[in-house]
Amino acid sequence: MVTAGSAEEALELVEHHSVDLLVTDFRMPAMDGVELIRALRARNFEKPIILLTGFAEKLGFTEDITGANMVIQKSANEVQILSRGVKRLLMPRKPQAAVKSSNAPQSSSGSQ
């Protein structure tokens, strides 16, 4: 795990470290979390990003508006929601063909 003390430091760190997922707060000095996400996406950062904020509902923040893969409203349950979100975003995805074949009925072949 790598941590940054500011958005500017986060931008620098992702240039020099392998990052599987980034979690950012909205309120930060100099550059807010949405600005950080936009800067990362402009640099072709394609890894998942989670935006934490106490203002998600008030400001109408969604994934489409912010560029984050997940927006979490700060609350008493944020740790559990964050944990589930990290697991979901980092879980390897099954190839589409494998998903279809695993849902197909099993047929038995052989003579009786």
Z-matrix of the N, CA and C atoms (Angstrom, degrees):
N
C 1 1.447
C 2 1.530 1 108.28
N 3 1.314 2 114.16 1 137.43
C 4 1.453 3 121.54 2 178.22
C 5 1.526 4 106.91 3 -121.43
N 6 1.328 5 116.79 4 136.09
C 7 1.462 6 119.94 5 178.70
C 8 1.523 7 110.03 6 -120.21
N 9 1.325 8 114.10 7 153.18
C 10 1.462 9 120.74 8 178.68
C 11 1.517 10 108.66 9 -128.18
N 12 1.316 11 116.51 10 146.41
C 13 1.456 12 122.17 11 -179.94
C 14 1.518 13 114.25 12 -89.19
N 15 1.346 14 116.30 13 -8.35
C 16 1.469 15 120.68 14 -179.36
C 17 1.515 16 108.86 15 -157.34
N 18 1.323 17 115.95 16 167.01
C 19 1.456 18 120.61 17 177.60
C 20 1.529 19 110.79 18 -63.53
N 21 1.320 20 116.37 19 -40.39
C 22 1.462 21 120.25 20 179.62
C 23 1.529 22 110.41 21 -61.66
N 24 1.320 23 116.61 22 -41.37
C 25 1.465 24 120.63 23 178.14
C 26 1.531 25 110.22 24 -66.71
N 27 1.318 26 117.79 25 -37.10
C 28 1.466 27 121.26 26 177.32
C 29 1.522 28 110.97 27 -62.30
N 30 1.329 29 116.64 28 -42.75
C 31 1.462 30 119.99 29 177.60
C 32 1.526 31 111.21 30 -59.95
N 33 1.307 32 116.02 31 -41.21
C 34 1.464 33 121.02 32 178.47
C 35 1.531 34 111.09 33 -66.48
N 36 1.325 35 116.85 34 -42.84
C 37 1.465 36 121.03 35 -177.08
C 38 1.526 37 112.81 36 -65.18
N 39 1.330 38 117.50 37 -40.22
C 40 1.473 39 118.35 38 -178.66
C 41 1.526 40 111.79 39 -68.68
N 42 1.319 41 117.09 40 -18.77
C 43 1.463 42 120.74 41 175.63
C 44 1.532 43 111.51 42 -73.36
N 45 1.340 44 116.33 43 -26.60
C 46 1.470 45 120.21 44 -172.44
C 47 1.523 46 114.45 45 -116.71
N 48 1.310 47 118.24 46 -4.45
C 49 1.464 48 121.94 47 -179.10
C 50 1.517 49 109.94 48 -129.16
N 51 1.312 50 115.04 49 148.86
C 52 1.453 51 120.19 50 173.79
C 53 1.529 52 107.72 51 -79.10
N 54 1.312 53 116.73 52 121.39
C 55 1.465 54 122.51 53 -176.84
C 56 1.522 55 108.03 54 -120.35
N 57 1.332 56 116.90 55 124.24
C 58 1.460 57 120.71 56 178.70
C 59 1.522 58 112.32 57 -87.87
N 60 1.324 59 116.47 58 -27.92
C 61 1.463 60 122.41 59 -177.77
C 62 1.510 61 107.85 60 -158.92
N 63 1.340 62 116.56 61 143.33
C 64 1.455 63 121.01 62 179.76
C 65 1.530 64 108.91 63 -121.44
N 66 1.323 65 116.09 64 133.56
C 67 1.461 66 122.46 65 175.51
C 68 1.520 67 106.89 66 -116.12
N 69 1.339 68 116.12 67 128.63
C 70 1.456 69 120.22 68 179.25
C 71 1.518 70 110.96 69 -134.18
N 72 1.293 71 115.38 70 151.22
C 73 1.460 72 121.72 71 172.28
C 74 1.525 73 107.42 72 -87.48
N 75 1.311 74 116.84 73 161.23
C 76 1.462 75 120.24 74 176.01
C 77 1.524 76 110.14 75 -78.06
N 78 1.326 77 116.38 76 -51.19
C 79 1.466 78 120.66 77 -176.09
C 80 1.517 79 110.87 78 -82.78
N 81 1.323 80 114.47 79 114.26
C 82 1.461 81 121.83 80 175.34
C 83 1.523 82 107.35 81 -146.43
N 84 1.320 83 117.02 82 155.18
C 85 1.473 84 118.53 83 178.28
C 86 1.527 85 111.13 84 -69.78
N 87 1.293 86 116.16 85 149.17
C 88 1.474 87 125.29 86 174.88
C 89 1.527 88 113.86 87 71.04
N 90 1.306 89 118.76 88 -51.32
C 91 1.461 90 122.23 89 -178.18
C 92 1.521 91 107.86 90 -137.11
N 93 1.340 92 117.79 91 125.70
C 94 1.467 93 118.51 92 -179.59
C 95 1.533 94 110.67 93 -82.64
N 96 1.321 95 115.90 94 174.37
C 97 1.460 96 121.43 95 -176.15
C 98 1.516 97 113.95 96 -61.80
N 99 1.325 98 117.76 97 -37.15
C 100 1.468 99 120.57 98 178.51
C 101 1.524 100 110.35 99 -67.12
N 102 1.322 101 116.99 100 -40.43
C 103 1.470 102 120.41 101 176.51
C 104 1.526 103 110.54 102 -63.86
N 105 1.336 104 116.74 103 -39.05
C 106 1.465 105 120.81 104 177.14
C 107 1.525 106 110.31 105 -61.71
N 108 1.333 107 116.47 106 -45.84
C 109 1.465 108 120.34 107 -179.88
C 110 1.525 109 110.19 108 -60.82
N 111 1.312 110 117.54 109 -44.49
C 112 1.473 111 121.15 110 178.93
C 113 1.536 112 111.03 111 -61.29
N 114 1.323 113 116.25 112 -41.56
C 115 1.468 114 120.12 113 178.87
C 116 1.527 115 110.77 114 -65.25
N 117 1.322 116 116.97 115 -40.75
C 118 1.468 117 120.50 116 178.64
C 119 1.522 118 110.84 117 -65.53
N 120 1.321 119 117.04 118 -45.99
C 121 1.472 120 120.52 119 -179.27
C 122 1.528 121 110.17 120 -64.41
N 123 1.327 122 117.63 121 -35.30
C 124 1.467 123 120.91 122 177.23
C 125 1.532 124 110.98 123 -64.80
N 126 1.328 125 116.53 124 -25.49
C 127 1.470 126 122.29 125 177.42
C 128 1.530 127 111.27 126 -92.73
N 129 1.323 128 116.26 127 15.32
C 130 1.464 129 122.78 128 178.94
C 131 1.522 130 114.04 129 64.27
N 132 1.323 131 117.38 130 31.09
C 133 1.466 132 121.77 131 173.87
C 134 1.526 133 106.80 132 -76.48
N 135 1.334 134 116.82 133 111.54
C 136 1.459 135 121.51 134 -174.17
C 137 1.520 136 113.69 135 -105.37
N 138 1.304 137 117.76 136 -1.02
C 139 1.467 138 120.71 137 179.76
C 140 1.529 139 109.50 138 -70.19
N 141 1.342 140 116.68 139 159.68
C 142 1.465 141 119.12 140 -179.92
C 143 1.526 142 112.35 141 -64.33
N 144 1.336 143 114.69 142 145.18
C 145 1.460 144 121.97 143 177.12
C 146 1.521 145 108.47 144 -129.36
N 147 1.330 146 115.58 145 133.35
C 148 1.462 147 122.16 146 175.31
C 149 1.521 148 107.76 147 -112.79
N 150 1.325 149 116.36 148 128.46
C 151 1.462 150 122.59 149 177.25
C 152 1.520 151 108.70 150 -104.79
N 153 1.327 152 116.79 151 121.58
C 154 1.462 153 123.08 152 175.22
C 155 1.516 154 108.48 153 -101.21
N 156 1.324 155 117.08 154 134.11
C 157 1.457 156 119.42 155 177.99
C 158 1.514 157 111.09 156 -159.68
N 159 1.296 158 115.48 157 148.26
C 160 1.457 159 121.08 158 172.38
C 161 1.513 160 111.24 159 -85.26
N 162 1.328 161 116.79 160 -0.59
C 163 1.461 162 121.94 161 -174.02
C 164 1.526 163 113.41 162 -115.32
N 165 1.324 164 118.69 163 10.74
C 166 1.471 165 121.40 164 -175.06
C 167 1.517 166 111.79 165 -55.73
N 168 1.314 167 116.87 166 -49.79
C 169 1.464 168 120.25 167 -178.08
C 170 1.529 169 111.12 168 -70.27
N 171 1.324 170 116.45 169 -44.98
C 172 1.469 171 121.16 170 -177.71
C 173 1.527 172 112.00 171 -61.55
N 174 1.323 173 117.07 172 -40.53
C 175 1.460 174 121.75 173 -177.74
C 176 1.529 175 112.96 174 -92.69
N 177 1.322 176 116.38 175 -3.63
C 178 1.463 177 120.31 176 179.63
C 179 1.517 178 113.57 177 69.33
N 180 1.328 179 116.33 178 31.38
C 181 1.461 180 120.29 179 -179.14
C 182 1.521 181 110.73 180 -69.73
N 183 1.303 182 115.60 181 129.55
C 184 1.457 183 123.31 182 173.29
C 185 1.520 184 107.42 183 -132.08
N 186 1.304 185 115.74 184 173.14
C 187 1.459 186 120.27 185 178.12
C 188 1.531 187 110.36 186 -62.85
N 189 1.337 188 117.12 187 -40.73
C 190 1.467 189 120.36 188 -179.28
C 191 1.524 190 112.02 189 -63.69
N 192 1.322 191 117.28 190 -39.86
C 193 1.466 192 121.55 191 -177.74
C 194 1.526 193 112.05 192 -73.17
N 195 1.337 194 116.62 193 -39.41
C 196 1.465 195 120.68 194 -173.15
C 197 1.522 196 114.77 195 -91.83
N 198 1.325 197 117.64 196 -23.17
C 199 1.457 198 120.68 197 -174.26
C 200 1.512 199 113.15 198 86.43
N 201 1.338 200 116.86 199 -1.84
C 202 1.464 201 121.49 200 177.56
C 203 1.525 202 109.45 201 -78.12
N 204 1.327 203 115.31 202 157.98
C 205 1.459 204 119.80 203 174.54
C 206 1.521 205 111.14 204 -81.94
N 207 1.335 206 115.78 205 -21.29
C 208 1.451 207 121.45 206 179.55
C 209 1.521 208 108.54 207 -154.33
N 210 1.332 209 116.38 208 135.76
C 211 1.466 210 122.27 209 174.84
C 212 1.515 211 106.61 210 -114.87
N 213 1.329 212 115.91 211 126.16
C 214 1.464 213 121.12 212 -178.65
C 215 1.518 214 109.34 213 -116.94
N 216 1.323 215 115.12 214 123.75
C 217 1.463 216 122.32 215 174.32
C 218 1.533 217 107.85 216 -74.99
N 219 1.323 218 117.55 217 126.94
C 220 1.461 219 120.31 218 177.37
C 221 1.518 220 109.24 219 -63.83
N 222 1.330 221 114.31 220 134.20
C 223 1.463 222 120.93 221 -178.88
C 224 1.518 223 108.32 222 -164.47
N 225 1.316 224 115.53 223 -176.95
C 226 1.459 225 119.98 224 177.37
C 227 1.523 226 111.35 225 -65.75
N 228 1.334 227 117.75 226 -20.50
C 229 1.470 228 122.11 227 -178.05
C 230 1.526 229 113.77 228 -101.46
N 231 1.313 230 118.26 229 8.04
C 232 1.459 231 120.02 230 -172.48
C 233 1.520 232 113.89 231 -61.51
N 234 1.322 233 118.36 232 -32.86
C 235 1.467 234 120.16 233 -179.23
C 236 1.529 235 110.03 234 -66.28
N 237 1.313 236 117.55 235 -44.26
C 238 1.462 237 120.94 236 178.50
C 239 1.528 238 110.86 237 -65.92
N 240 1.322 239 116.71 238 -41.96
C 241 1.468 240 120.62 239 179.45
C 242 1.528 241 110.08 240 -65.43
N 243 1.323 242 116.42 241 -41.81
C 244 1.464 243 121.05 242 178.20
C 245 1.525 244 110.47 243 -62.58
N 246 1.318 245 116.99 244 -44.95
C 247 1.460 246 121.34 245 -179.93
C 248 1.529 247 111.32 246 -60.12
N 249 1.319 248 116.93 247 -46.30
C 250 1.472 249 120.64 248 178.05
C 251 1.528 250 110.85 249 -64.21
N 252 1.327 251 116.66 250 -39.81
C 253 1.459 252 120.37 251 179.63
C 254 1.519 253 112.45 252 -64.46
N 255 1.322 254 116.69 253 -42.66
C 256 1.468 255 120.84 254 178.55
C 257 1.523 256 109.49 255 -61.55
N 258 1.322 257 116.97 256 -46.25
C 259 1.469 258 120.13 257 179.39
C 260 1.522 259 110.96 258 -60.29
N 261 1.327 260 116.96 259 -44.43
C 262 1.463 261 120.77 260 -178.63
C 263 1.527 262 110.94 261 -64.52
N 264 1.322 263 117.18 262 -44.48
C 265 1.460 264 120.46 263 -176.61
C 266 1.526 265 113.25 264 -71.76
N 267 1.318 266 117.07 265 -26.61
C 268 1.467 267 120.19 266 -178.73
C 269 1.522 268 113.23 267 -96.22
N 270 1.327 269 117.44 268 -8.22
C 271 1.455 270 120.66 269 -179.79
C 272 1.520 271 109.54 270 -67.00
N 273 1.334 272 116.14 271 130.36
C 274 1.470 273 117.80 272 177.99
C 275 1.531 274 110.04 273 -60.80
N 276 1.310 275 115.30 274 137.90
C 277 1.465 276 120.29 275 179.06
C 278 1.516 277 109.37 276 -88.72
N 279 1.325 278 114.67 277 140.08
C 280 1.456 279 119.77 278 176.14
C 281 1.528 280 108.37 279 -76.25
N 282 1.319 281 116.70 280 141.64
C 283 1.464 282 118.45 281 174.07
C 284 1.527 283 109.70 282 -60.22
N 285 1.307 284 117.16 283 146.11
C 286 1.461 285 122.09 284 -176.02
C 287 1.526 286 111.79 285 -54.95
N 288 1.326 287 118.59 286 -41.65
C 289 1.463 288 121.76 287 -179.62
C 290 1.520 289 110.56 288 -63.08
N 291 1.325 290 117.55 289 -38.48
C 292 1.462 291 121.02 290 179.43
C 293 1.520 292 110.90 291 -67.15
N 294 1.324 293 116.74 292 -36.60
C 295 1.459 294 120.41 293 178.40
C 296 1.517 295 109.64 294 -64.65
N 297 1.338 296 117.43 295 -45.46
C 298 1.453 297 121.25 296 -179.90
C 299 1.515 298 111.18 297 -63.88
N 300 1.328 299 117.78 298 -44.11
C 301 1.464 300 119.90 299 -177.31
C 302 1.518 301 111.51 300 -70.27
N 303 1.326 302 118.36 301 -30.92
C 304 1.459 303 119.61 302 179.28
C 305 1.520 304 111.38 303 -73.36
N 306 1.334 305 117.99 304 -20.38
C 307 1.457 306 121.58 305 177.55
C 308 1.523 307 112.08 306 -91.47
N 309 1.320 308 117.47 307 -9.75
C 310 1.462 309 120.84 308 -178.06
C 311 1.521 310 109.63 309 -75.32
N 312 1.330 311 116.85 310 146.95
C 313 1.465 312 119.61 311 177.94
C 314 1.520 313 110.35 312 -62.95
N 315 1.295 314 116.20 313 143.74
C 316 1.451 315 122.16 314 179.33
C 317 1.527 316 108.85 315 -79.77
N 318 1.293 317 116.39 316 133.08
C 319 1.462 318 119.47 317 175.91
C 320 1.512 319 108.41 318 -112.15
N 321 1.272 320 115.12 319 146.18
C 322 1.465 321 118.49 320 178.92
C 323 1.504 322 107.93 321 -104.31
N 324 1.282 323 115.85 322 138.20
C 325 1.448 324 119.58 323 176.78
C 326 1.512 325 107.75 324 -120.17
N 327 1.237 326 115.86 325 143.50
C 328 1.456 327 120.94 326 -179.59
C 329 1.509 328 108.82 327 145.34
N 330 1.292 329 116.01 328 158.62
C 331 1.464 330 119.29 329 -178.63
C 332 1.507 331 109.94 330 -98.71
N 333 1.306 332 113.15 331 152.39
C 334 1.462 333 118.22 332 -179.80
C 335 1.480 334 111.14 333 -114.96
